[in-house]
């Protein structure tokens, strides 16, 4: 009986030695004459267990991990290919608490299927949403997405259906769908995981968006630091084109939609939608003034939908199961599920998809398992390098857009970075200003100059130079940047700075200033 062994090819697993593990497994299979095949799947998102090797036994997937190349021979010695016990054996993977307690909708196939097998994709429910969409009028598809309550998962949280309707109603001979895959926030990896582990779900979501808005061309803009995602998406698009999922007649519907993969140079500001459009057009990645909105005048001056990877990848299940099914998850105006990306100084770092509404404390303490160092949690930054720092006193905050906004925070792309009690929050505030200064496109003065002055002011506080005056100056700079910047880079940099000053004042306390010796 043939055995199927799964070794992930996700970038996180590769960074931890998955390629060497796959080579060792291949060698052992050949040397022992075992009838087996290796599937290079995506990651399940439990990074502390990577490389996670799985063996399919009687329809169940038995996991072993973290596996190193040197462990492979011993695994085969004890009957690994039959799912037998070993010190690295984790049991049935689906039964692990970290996976079992999730609500996987967008990531339902990630880590399970062969990413580049269309047959595997369809066997696990893929294309059902697109088949339904081709039989619907564009306005009805837009209504389905609107009624689901789906909001942009890239950070702004803008209702996806409203954006699509604006483009559908806009006049234009040509319209575009642009997928923002310029995932640059620290502690985020959900976009990459989808593109490497389940690329067809993104293609399907983009095709549905094209049919819904009468757009005929799509672009996936991926940052250059994601070579594995670029390669996987490029191959998946070619497969989709050969099988009529893309092209002149999507699923033989007579309606056209095609996709092109483009690589960005890695500028953080190109995650802002108008900078991204400039980059796609071959221009310098700088922010455009709005209006006009991209939905009216976007790529090459045409009406354009710009959505994040997770937003588009969430669309197929909405069309498949219906808007009411998706809307049933979540709380308040935050509907559906959100892929939490737990990173930093945390015991169980990885991706955890769940409905909106869990408290921040439950996410950090129960799901993440607290700090990897075992020290107390001091702060959690939510929303990437521009997100606010939350102290333990705010850990009862529900994870939804409005609740975080009410506490002067933002969900952003749902990256969660944990810090223990050794973190210096003045240094973290300085880093936010420095990050903004380095990544600013330079178009607006508050961002370009304010961030540079912010670094200088933080350094003065650290050296004990007129601390009270400079703390007031830093707050004033933040106010100017927040309300005067053209885009979220300068506008959101005050969030980490002000939250650090507000919640961790002791780290900004004056220290004696000693003049350098002559």
Secondary structure, DSSP 8 states (H G I E B T S, - for coil): --EEEEE---HHHHHTTHHHHHHHHHHHHHHHT--EEEE-B---SBGGG-S-EEEEETTEEEEE-S--GGGHHHHHHTTGGGT---TTEEEEGGGSHHHHT---STTSSTTTSBTT-HHHHHHTTTTHHHHHHHTS-HHHHHHHHHHHT-B-TTTT--BHHHHHHHHHHS--S--EEEEEE---STT--HHHHHHHH-HHHHHHHHHHHHHHHT--EEEEEEETT-HHHHHHHHHHHHHHHHTTSSBSSGGGSS--BEEEEEEE---GGGGSHHHHHHHHTTS------SSS-TTTS-GGGS-EEEEEHHHHHTHHHHHHH-HHHHHTSEETTEESEEEEEEEES-SS-EEEEEETT-BHHIIIIIIS-S-SSSS-EEEEEESGGGS-EE-GGGTT-BSSHHHHHHTT---TT-EEEEEETT--HHHHHHHHHHHHHHH--S-SHHHHHHHHHHHHHHHHHHTTSSHHHHHHHHHHHHHHHHHH-SSHHHHHHHHHHHHHHHH-GGGG----------
